[in-house]
Amino acid sequence: MTTDDIEAALAVRAPAFDGLPDDPPAPPPEARPRAADWWQTRTRHLIETGEGACVVAEDDREDDGGAGGVIGFATSLQRDDLWCLATFAVLPDRHGAGIGRALLDAVDPGGRAMLSSSVHPGAMRTYHRRGFRLTPMMRLEGTLDRRGLPAVTGVREGSPADLDLLDAVDRRVRGAARRIDHRLMLDAGHRLLVVDSGTRAGYASIDGDALEVLAATDEDTAADLMRTVLAEGPGSAWVPHVSGANSWAVAVGLDAGLLPRTTGYLATRGMAPPVPYVHHGSLL
């Protein structure tokens, strides 16, 4: 896959993910106005860094009446010994032809791995057969009850000077650092919050008002970071990608008036679901 394939991949991604069974609707576009641009930016990042594998499947058999071009793709990243599948999609009318299996065979090195799975039955079976364990994933959403957000101390604004701290937290929580991805988010204008106080350490990256990823050395620190994100955000809030292993996040959300909705699964192989952690949808 090259950067010239990004627009074609985006055209595959939209129909592949739209209308998945039992998938609750995404937040309104105004909640994440840069979503499509940000997807293209991080996909270009994965291709250009070359750390992982990004491939496309093409169909050029126009004599069969097809339009040719990209019909599926997979993007991934390798950070230390952890492999993550970022995005994986095949055009709906090409399901069942072995295209998805071929794409995953091309990018999956085996070993310790993590990905976000949709609720598509075929996708879940595919990941299960590749040795992944599926943990239900939720999105917390609703109107904030700010009375459920106690005052927090010790959370400060972060900067590139905190990248060593982020590396240390990531190695402890997910077993792999990913400084290159944190630089991408900072360069894209994402806000960084950090806690760095003795044995307590953690961070939260925020895109606009949306929490992108959160990790901490302990649940109390993680909860303080999440409460700060919610308290400083709008009255209608949502927190995506909360795995069932992170009950602390569900508790924070419920106290603040948010309700959990199942949105898919965190799939892990050779590792337990990271805790305390709110993973990134594609950078994991």
C-alpha positions in Angstrom: 0.0 0.0 0.0 1.3 3.5 -0.9 0.0 6.9 0.0 -1.6 7.0 -3.5 -4.0 4.3 -2.3 -5.4 6.3 0.7 -8.4 7.8 -1.0 -9.3 4.5 -2.6 -9.0 2.8 0.8 -11.3 5.4 2.3 -13.8 4.6 -0.3 -13.7 0.9 0.7 -13.8 1.8 4.4 -17.1 3.7 4.3 -19.3 0.9 2.9 -17.4 -1.8 4.9 -18.2 -0.2 8.2 -21.6 1.4 7.6 -24.6 -0.5 8.8 -22.9 -3.2 10.8 -25.4 -5.2 12.8 -26.2 -4.0 16.3 -23.6 -1.3 16.0 -24.9 1.9 17.7 -24.7 5.1 15.6 -21.5 7.1 16.0 -21.6 10.5 17.7 -22.8 13.4 15.5 -20.2 14.8 13.0 -19.9 18.0 15.0 -18.4 16.0 17.9 -15.4 15.0 15.7 -15.3 17.3 12.7 -11.8 16.1 11.7 -12.6 12.4 11.7 -12.0 11.6 8.0 -9.0 13.9 7.7 -7.5 12.4 10.9 -8.0 8.9 9.5 -6.1 9.8 6.4 -3.4 11.5 8.3 -2.7 8.5 10.6 -3.0 6.1 7.6 -0.3 8.1 5.8 1.7 7.9 9.0 1.6 4.1 9.1 2.6 3.8 5.5 5.4 6.3 5.7 6.9 5.1 8.9 7.1 1.6 7.6 6.8 0.1 11.1 4.3 -2.6 10.4 2.6 -3.7 7.1 0.0 -1.9 5.0 -1.4 -3.7 2.0 -4.3 -3.4 -0.5 -6.2 -6.0 -2.5 -7.0 -5.0 -6.1 -9.4 -6.4 -8.7 -8.4 -5.4 -12.2 -10.7 -8.0 -14.0 -12.7 -5.4 -15.8 -13.8 -8.0 -18.4 -16.1 -9.5 -15.7 -18.0 -6.2 -15.6 -16.2 -5.0 -12.5 -14.8 -1.5 -12.0 -11.4 -2.7 -11.0 -9.3 -1.0 -8.3 -8.9 -1.4 -4.6 -11.5 -3.8 -3.1 -9.9 -4.3 0.4 -7.0 -3.2 2.5 -5.3 -3.7 5.9 -3.1 -1.3 7.8 -1.0 -2.2 10.8 1.8 -1.1 13.1 4.6 -2.8 15.0 5.7 -1.2 18.3 8.4 -3.1 20.2 7.0 -6.7 20.3 3.4 -5.7 20.0 1.6 -5.8 16.6 -1.6 -3.9 16.2 -4.1 -4.1 13.3 -5.2 -0.5 12.7 -7.8 -0.8 10.0 -9.1 -3.8 8.0 -11.9 -3.6 5.4 -13.2 -5.5 2.4 -16.0 -4.3 0.1 -19.2 -6.0 1.3 -20.0 -7.5 -2.1 -16.6 -9.2 -2.0 -17.0 -11.0 1.3 -16.5 -14.7 1.4 -13.9 -14.8 -1.4 -10.9 -15.2 0.9 -9.8 -11.6 0.4 -9.8 -10.8 4.1 -7.8 -13.9 5.0 -5.2 -13.0 2.3 -4.9 -9.5 3.6 -4.4 -10.6 7.2 -1.9 -13.3 6.2 0.1 -10.5 4.5 0.3 -8.2 7.6 0.0 -10.4 10.7 3.4 -11.5 12.0 2.0 -13.7 14.7 2.8 -13.2 18.4 1.6 -10.6 20.8 -1.1 -8.5 19.2 -4.1 -6.3 19.8 -7.0 -4.9 17.6 -10.4 -3.4 17.8 -13.0 -5.7 16.3 -16.3 -4.6 14.9 -19.5 -6.6 15.6 -19.4 -8.2 12.1 -19.8 -11.9 12.6 -17.2 -12.8 9.9 -14.7 -10.5 11.5 -15.1 -11.9 14.9 -14.8 -15.5 13.6 -11.7 -14.5 11.6 -9.9 -13.0 14.7 -10.9 -16.0 16.9 -9.4 -18.4 14.4 -6.1 -16.4 14.5 -5.9 -16.9 18.2 -7.4 -13.6 19.5 -9.5 -13.4 22.7 -12.5 -11.1 22.4 -13.3 -8.8 25.3 -16.5 -6.7 25.0 -15.9 -3.0 24.3 -18.2 -0.2 25.3 -18.8 3.5 24.6 -19.9 5.7 27.5 -22.3 8.4 26.3 -25.0 10.8 27.5 -25.6 14.1 29.2 -23.0 14.9 32.0 -24.1 15.2 35.6 -21.2 17.3 36.8 -22.1 16.7 40.4 -20.6 13.2 39.8 -17.2 14.7 38.9 -15.3 15.5 42.1 -12.5 18.0 42.1 -9.2 16.6 40.8 -5.6 17.7 41.6 -2.3 16.7 40.1 -3.4 16.7 36.4 -1.4 19.1 34.3 -1.0 20.1 30.6 1.5 17.9 28.8 4.0 18.6 26.0 6.7 16.8 23.9 8.9 17.1 27.0 6.7 14.4 28.6 7.4 11.7 26.0 9.7 9.8 28.3 6.9 9.6 30.8 4.5 8.4 28.2 7.0 5.7 27.1 7.3 4.5 30.7 3.6 4.3 31.2 3.0 2.5 27.9 5.6 -0.1 28.6 4.1 -0.8 32.0 0.4 -0.9 30.8 0.6 -2.3 27.3 4.1 -3.8 27.2 5.2 -1.5 24.4 6.1 2.1 23.9 4.9 4.1 20.9 6.6 7.5 21.0 6.2 7.9 17.2 2.4 7.7 17.6 2.3 10.2 20.4 4.4 12.6 18.3 1.8 12.2 15.5 -1.0 13.1 17.8 0.8 16.1 19.3 1.8 17.3 15.8 -1.9 17.0 14.8 -2.9 19.4 17.6 -4.2 16.8 20.1 -4.2 18.0 23.7 -2.1 16.1 26.2 -2.9 15.8 29.9 -0.4 14.1 32.3 0.0 13.0 35.9 3.6 12.7 37.1 3.6 12.5 40.9 5.8 10.0 42.6 4.5 6.5 42.0 1.5 8.0 40.2 1.8 8.5 36.4 -0.5 8.6 33.4 -1.6 10.5 30.4 -4.7 11.3 28.3 -4.7 12.4 24.7 -7.7 14.5 23.5 -8.8 15.4 20.0 -11.1 18.4 20.3 -13.4 17.3 23.0 -13.0 13.5 22.4 -10.8 11.3 24.5 -8.4 9.4 22.1 -6.4 7.3 24.5 -5.7 7.1 28.2 -3.2 5.0 30.2 -2.0 5.2 33.8 -0.1 3.2 36.4 -3.1 2.8 38.7 -6.9 3.1 38.5 -7.2 6.1 40.7 -4.8 8.1 38.4 -6.7 6.9 35.4 -10.0 8.0 36.9 -8.6 11.4 37.7 -7.5 11.8 34.1 -10.9 10.8 32.8 -12.8 13.0 35.2 -10.6 16.0 34.1 -11.4 15.3 30.4 -15.1 15.1 31.1 -15.2 18.1 33.4 -13.5 20.3 30.8 -15.6 19.0 27.9 -19.1 19.7 26.7 -22.3 18.8 28.4 -23.0 16.0 26.0 -20.1 13.6 26.4 -18.9 10.3 25.1 -15.9 8.1 25.8 -15.1 5.4 23.2 -13.1 2.1 23.4 -13.6 1.1 27.0 -12.9 -2.6 27.3 -14.8 -4.8 29.7 -11.6 -5.2 31.7 -11.7 -1.5 32.6 -14.5 -1.4 35.1 -13.0 1.8 36.7 -13.9 3.8 33.6 -17.5 2.5 33.6 -17.8 3.6 37.2 -16.5 7.1 36.4 -18.9 7.3 33.5 -21.9 6.1 35.5 -21.2 8.5 38.4 -21.1 11.3 35.8 -24.4 10.4 34.2 -23.1 8.5 31.2 -24.3 5.1 30.1 -22.4 2.2 28.5 -23.3 0.8 25.1 -21.6 -2.2 23.6 -19.8 -1.2 20.4 -17.6 -4.2 19.5 -14.6 -6.0 21.0 -11.0 -5.5 22.0 -9.2 -8.5 20.6 -5.9 -9.5 22.2 -3.5 -12.3 21.5 -0.7 -13.4 23.8 -1.6 -10.7 26.4 -4.4 -9.7 28.7 -6.5 -6.6 27.9 -4.4 -3.5 29.1 -5.5 -2.0 32.5 -6.0 0.8 33.4 -6.4 1.8 29.8 -8.7 3.4 27.2 -7.3 2.3 23.9 -7.1 4.2 20.7 -9.4 3.0 18.0 -6.7 2.3 15.4 -3.3 3.1 17.0 -4.4 0.9 20.0 
